[in-house]
Amino acid sequence: MNLEIERRFLIKNNNWRKYIINQVLIVQGYLSSNNDEWIVRLRSENKQFKLTLKKHIIQSTSLEFEYEINSTEGNQILSNIKNKIEKERFYLKINEQNWIVDIFQDRNAPLEIAEIELESEQETISIPDFISKEITGIKIFSNYQLSINPFSSWSDKDINKFS
């Protein structure tokens, strides 16, 4: 079974930048329209395209299946998706753990989210000093939800709930 176990967090400062080991630009769009069912995503990263099927199971765990598709088909599909997510992704190495920081662009700027993928939900992690609040499982912060309800459209009241 292909499981993805991840925890997600808001970021409070730029201290994460000293841990960068790589960065890429990501553009992704969604082909499904129901957050409670399977999410179907097309992602472009470094000019490579992956079609992903994702289904939330419990807490921080989802089923996830990824399939590479060629760039001609990927570009054609992505160019016909209306609500895309654009983000700069930074890969970090902190105390032998791999973290990711996504800096959202366009309609989701200035949102910044850190995440870490785990081997199990019980795995312990050391929370770095740049982490603010955990948002694992809060649907409004899912990339799918951000594609249809971008951060720039949130009210101050919505934003302040997570400050």
C-alpha positions in Angstrom: 0.0 0.0 0.0 1.3 3.5 -0.9 0.9 5.6 2.2 1.9 9.2 2.6 2.2 10.3 6.2 3.0 14.0 6.6 2.6 16.8 9.1 2.2 20.4 8.1 2.9 23.7 9.8 2.8 27.4 9.4 6.1 29.3 9.5 6.9 32.2 11.8 10.3 33.4 10.5 13.0 32.8 7.9 15.3 30.7 10.0 14.6 27.8 7.7 16.6 29.3 4.9 19.9 28.2 6.4 18.9 24.6 5.8 18.1 24.7 2.1 19.7 21.9 0.0 17.6 22.4 -3.1 14.7 24.4 -4.6 12.2 24.0 -7.5 9.2 25.7 -9.0 6.0 23.7 -8.8 2.8 24.3 -10.8 -0.1 22.0 -10.1 -3.8 21.7 -10.8 -6.6 19.5 -9.8 -8.8 17.3 -12.0 -11.3 16.3 -9.3 -13.8 18.4 -7.5 -14.6 16.7 -4.2 -12.2 17.0 -1.2 -13.8 14.1 0.6 -13.1 11.6 -2.2 -10.0 10.9 -4.3 -8.0 14.0 -5.3 -6.6 13.8 -8.8 -3.7 16.2 -9.2 -1.3 17.0 -12.1 2.0 18.5 -11.0 4.9 20.0 -13.0 8.2 20.1 -11.2 11.5 20.7 -13.1 9.6 20.2 -16.4 8.5 16.7 -15.3 4.9 15.9 -14.9 3.2 13.5 -12.4 -0.4 12.6 -12.2 -1.3 11.8 -8.5 -4.2 10.1 -7.0 -4.6 10.9 -3.3 -7.2 9.8 -0.7 -7.1 11.0 2.9 -7.5 8.1 5.4 -6.9 9.2 9.0 -5.1 12.0 10.8 -1.9 12.7 8.8 -2.1 9.6 6.5 -3.3 9.4 2.9 -3.2 6.8 0.1 -1.0 8.2 -2.7 -0.3 6.9 -6.2 1.9 8.8 -8.6 2.3 8.2 -12.4 4.7 10.0 -14.7 3.3 11.4 -17.9 5.2 13.0 -20.8 5.7 16.7 -21.0 3.5 17.2 -24.2 0.5 15.7 -22.5 1.3 17.3 -19.1 1.6 20.8 -20.6 -1.7 20.3 -22.6 -3.6 19.1 -19.5 -2.1 21.8 -17.2 -2.8 24.6 -19.6 -6.5 23.6 -19.5 -6.8 23.6 -15.7 -8.4 26.9 -14.5 -7.3 27.1 -10.8 -3.7 26.3 -10.5 -1.3 26.4 -7.5 2.1 27.9 -8.0 4.7 27.6 -5.3 8.5 27.7 -4.8 9.5 24.5 -3.0 12.6 24.4 -0.8 14.1 21.1 0.4 15.7 21.3 3.8 17.9 18.9 5.8 17.5 19.5 9.6 19.0 17.1 12.1 19.0 14.2 9.6 15.3 14.8 8.8 14.0 16.0 5.4 11.7 19.0 5.5 9.9 20.9 2.8 9.0 24.6 2.8 6.5 25.8 0.2 6.3 29.5 -0.6 3.0 30.1 -2.4 2.9 32.5 -5.3 0.2 34.4 -7.1 -3.3 34.1 -5.5 -1.9 32.2 -2.5 0.9 34.6 -1.6 2.2 35.2 1.1 1.3 31.8 2.5 4.3 29.7 3.7 3.9 26.1 4.8 6.5 23.6 6.1 5.9 19.9 6.0 7.7 16.7 6.9 7.0 13.2 5.6 7.1 10.4 8.2 7.5 6.7 8.3 4.6 6.3 10.8 2.1 8.5 12.6 3.9 7.7 15.9 7.3 8.9 14.6 8.7 11.7 16.8 10.1 14.8 15.3 12.1 17.7 16.5 10.1 20.9 15.8 12.5 23.6 14.3 12.5 27.1 15.6 10.8 28.5 12.5 7.6 26.6 13.0 4.5 28.4 14.2 1.3 26.4 14.3 0.5 22.8 13.2 -2.1 22.7 10.5 -2.1 19.0 9.7 -5.6 17.9 8.7 -7.0 21.4 8.5 -8.7 21.2 5.1 -8.7 24.9 4.3 -4.8 24.6 4.1 -4.9 21.7 1.7 -3.4 22.5 -1.7 -6.7 21.3 -3.3 -8.7 23.8 -1.2 -6.2 26.6 -1.8 -6.7 26.0 -5.6 -10.5 26.8 -5.2 -10.4 29.1 -2.2 -7.0 30.9 -2.5 -5.3 32.5 0.6 -5.8 36.0 -1.0 -9.6 35.6 -0.8 -9.6 34.8 3.0 -11.1 37.3 5.4 -8.9 38.8 8.2 -11.1 36.8 10.6 -10.1 33.5 8.8 -6.4 34.4 8.8 -6.4 35.5 12.4 -7.7 32.2 13.6 -4.3 30.7 12.7 -2.0 33.6 13.8 
